[in-house]
Amino acid sequence: METIVYRKIEDNVWIKDHKTSGSAECRSVSSLPGTSQEGSPLSPELFYPLVSAAEMVTWTHWLPTTLVFERAQMASPMEVSSALTKLDAPPEVLEELHWSWKMSLFEAYEVRTPSRRDLRDPLLLGRLGTQHYRMALWGESLRPLEEITSLVQRSLTLRARVARWRVWLALSGAFLGSGVGIWLGSRPSFDGSLIGTSLAFAMLGLLFTGFPLLLYTPENCQHDFLDRYRR
């Protein structure tokens, strides 16, 4: 199983020094970059890449289902660990969870999956305030972020196109039904209300064209498109 851990180990000066000295006991957490003598909290940006608003849109559509775990509501990371284990998280992902928990980096953890079809390729995010940070991604069919972004943009274009088709198809059905009603009501042998008949057929045409659209929604089309690339 392919696994990507996003902790910026090589870029962190403190960790480099820590590896070189080989003495974990002689360095305290307060000596980490981004902390002060008063013990101000560490910034997650020292260790994990910040997820921009544009990137969050990508993950929201590529992995639409979210499990949220608020740290304030948990005494230990066991609930998150259990959820990750059910998603076949490898040991390095669980290690990241426990490491970040001990460092008190995040207020909450989010696990995103495409569980509309399966739980393949989950993503673990840490959240501090409104900011998200990429922690780990694992699975059997991982794709580069640039490729995922391109696929999501194509799916959003498809979603907008299908939404327009729905409107035009529904209007076409209503107009066609109305035309049939007017034609039938204008015949000499017809005994009834022209307006009432045309409205009834307009509603009938809208019903026949609108019912398939309840299943063929823009969201379903988008998900079907993206599901083809998750295999």
Secondary structure, 3 states (H helix, E strand, C coil): CEEEECCCCCCCHHHHHHHHHCCHHHCCHHHCCCCCCCCCCCCHHHCCCEECHHHHHHHHHHCCEEEEEEHHHCCCCHHHHHHHHHCCCCHHHHHHHHHHHHCCCCCEEEEEECCCCCCCCCEEEEEECCEEEEEEEEECCCCCHHHHHHHHHHHHHHHHHHHHHHHHHHHHHHHHHHHHHHHHHCCCCCCCCHHHHHHHHHHHHHHHHHHHHHHCCHHHHHHHHHHCCCC
